[in-house]
Structure formats: structure tokens, C-alpha cells
């Protein structure tokens, strides 16, 4: 595979994995806010944390797509995704909850790959590295 295809695949993968979090964060704004806050509280999670969740989802998605602070952002989103699975999707008598639990772990695995490999050549991290290396 040539380098352009690798770079395009890396960028496309970052966009795909980030889209889920961007849409989730945006969906929690406005009409979805109260419902999400109520669900969090029903599951024993303080609803006051919702603004931080939204900031992580939207901000993290933007950073991942841009490839800025990719490794640390991917680690934070992996941890958030595992924590979400453990807090909200442990009713294994419900097949949908089992699927959601495993989906979260699969997404966390993708973020761990991203944390290990970094943003790739088509990222702000790579540009910053080249700029710093030239000074």
C-alpha cells in the first residue's frame, strides 16, 4: 500500500471514530440535555457532570479529526468509553445492552490503536513535529 493510501486511511479512520462522539455531544445539547441528565442520574452518575461529558465528546472529536494532541485525546476517549460501558451497559440480561457494552469496548480498542500510532502524517501533530524538528 502506498503512503498516500495509508495517510488517507488514517485520516478517514479518525473522522469515522470521531463522528460518533461529535454527534453524541451535539445531540446532548438543547432538547436532549434534560433526558441525558435524567438518565445519568437514574444510573447513579451526577447530572452536573453532563457539561464535562459534552465538552469531552465534542472537543475530543474535533481534536481527533484535526490530529491535535491525538495520543492523549485518544486515551481520554478510550477511558471515557470503557467507563460509559461499565456505568450504563451492564444489564447483560438485555441483549441490546450486551451489544452496547461490547460496542464501547470495540471503540475503546480503536482509540487505543490511535493512541499507540498517533495522528499520522496528515495531522496537526505531524506538522508540529516537523516544524519543531526544523528549529
C-alpha positions as CSV (number, residue, x, y, z in Angstrom):
1,X,0.0,0.0,0.0
2,X,1.4,3.4,-0.9
3,X,1.9,6.2,1.7
4,X,-1.0,8.3,0.3
5,X,-3.4,5.4,0.8
6,X,-2.1,4.9,4.4
7,X,-2.4,8.6,5.2
8,X,-5.9,8.7,3.7
9,X,-7.0,5.6,5.6
10,X,-5.6,7.1,8.9
11,X,-7.5,10.4,8.3
12,X,-10.7,8.6,7.3
13,X,-10.5,6.4,10.4
14,X,-10.0,9.4,12.6
15,X,-13.1,11.0,11.0
16,X,-15.2,7.9,11.4
17,X,-14.4,7.2,15.0
18,X,-14.8,10.9,15.9
19,X,-18.1,11.3,14.2
20,X,-19.8,9.1,16.7
21,X,-18.7,11.4,19.6
22,X,-19.3,14.6,17.8
23,X,-22.9,13.6,17.0
24,X,-23.4,12.3,20.5
25,X,-22.2,15.5,22.1
26,X,-24.2,17.7,19.8
27,X,-27.3,15.5,20.4
28,X,-27.0,16.2,24.1
29,X,-27.3,19.9,23.6
30,X,-30.7,21.5,23.6
31,X,-33.6,19.1,23.6
32,X,-31.5,16.1,24.5
33,X,-29.9,17.7,27.6
34,X,-32.6,17.0,30.2
35,X,-33.2,13.4,29.1
36,X,-29.5,12.6,29.2
37,X,-29.1,14.3,32.6
38,X,-32.0,12.3,33.9
39,X,-30.6,9.1,32.6
40,X,-27.3,9.8,34.1
41,X,-28.8,10.5,37.5
42,X,-31.0,7.3,37.3
43,X,-27.8,5.3,36.8
44,X,-26.2,6.9,39.8
45,X,-24.0,9.4,37.9
46,X,-24.3,13.1,39.0
47,X,-26.1,15.0,36.2
48,X,-23.8,18.0,37.0
49,X,-21.1,16.1,35.0
50,X,-23.0,16.4,31.8
51,X,-21.3,19.6,30.6
52,X,-17.9,17.8,31.0
53,X,-19.2,14.8,29.0
54,X,-20.4,17.1,26.2
55,X,-17.1,19.0,26.2
56,X,-15.1,15.8,26.1
57,X,-17.3,14.3,23.3
58,X,-17.3,17.4,21.1
59,X,-13.8,18.7,21.9
60,X,-12.3,15.2,21.8
61,X,-13.9,14.6,18.4
62,X,-12.6,17.8,17.0
63,X,-9.1,17.1,18.3
64,X,-9.0,13.6,16.9
65,X,-10.2,14.7,13.4
66,X,-7.6,17.5,13.4
67,X,-4.9,15.2,14.7
68,X,-4.0,17.5,17.6
69,X,-2.9,16.0,20.9
70,X,-4.1,12.8,19.3
71,X,-2.5,10.3,21.6
72,X,-3.7,11.8,24.9
73,X,-7.1,12.6,23.5
74,X,-7.5,9.0,22.2
75,X,-6.5,7.7,25.6
76,X,-9.1,10.0,27.3
77,X,-11.8,8.9,24.9
78,X,-10.9,5.2,25.4
79,X,-11.1,5.6,29.1
80,X,-14.4,7.5,28.8
81,X,-15.8,4.8,26.5
82,X,-14.9,2.0,28.9
83,X,-16.3,3.9,31.8
84,X,-19.5,4.5,29.9
85,X,-19.9,0.8,29.2
86,X,-19.3,-0.1,32.8
87,X,-21.7,2.5,34.2
88,X,-24.5,2.3,31.6
89,X,-24.5,-1.0,29.8
90,X,-24.1,-3.8,32.3
91,X,-27.6,-5.3,32.2
92,X,-26.5,-8.4,30.4
93,X,-30.0,-9.9,30.5
94,X,-30.8,-7.3,27.8
95,X,-29.2,-8.3,24.5
96,X,-29.1,-4.7,23.3
97,X,-27.1,-3.8,26.5
98,X,-24.7,-6.6,25.8
99,X,-24.2,-5.2,22.3
100,X,-23.7,-1.7,23.5
101,X,-21.2,-2.9,26.1
102,X,-19.2,-4.7,23.5
103,X,-19.5,-1.8,21.0
104,X,-18.0,0.5,23.6
105,X,-15.1,-1.9,24.2
106,X,-14.5,-2.1,20.4
107,X,-14.5,1.7,20.1
108,X,-12.1,1.9,23.0
109,X,-9.8,-0.6,21.2
110,X,-9.9,1.7,18.2
111,X,-8.8,4.6,20.3
112,X,-6.0,2.5,21.8
113,X,-4.7,1.8,18.3
114,X,-4.9,5.6,17.7
115,X,-3.1,6.4,20.9
116,X,-0.4,3.9,20.0
117,X,0.1,5.1,16.4
118,X,-0.7,8.8,16.7
119,X,-2.4,11.0,14.3
120,X,-0.4,10.1,11.3
121,X,1.2,12.2,8.6
122,X,-2.0,14.1,7.8
123,X,-2.4,15.6,11.3
124,X,-1.5,18.8,13.1
125,X,0.6,16.7,15.5
126,X,2.8,15.6,12.5
127,X,3.0,19.2,11.2
128,X,4.0,20.5,14.7
129,X,6.6,17.7,14.9
130,X,8.1,18.7,11.6
131,X,8.1,22.4,12.5
132,X,9.7,21.8,15.9
133,X,12.2,19.4,14.3
134,X,13.3,22.1,11.8
135,X,14.1,24.7,14.5
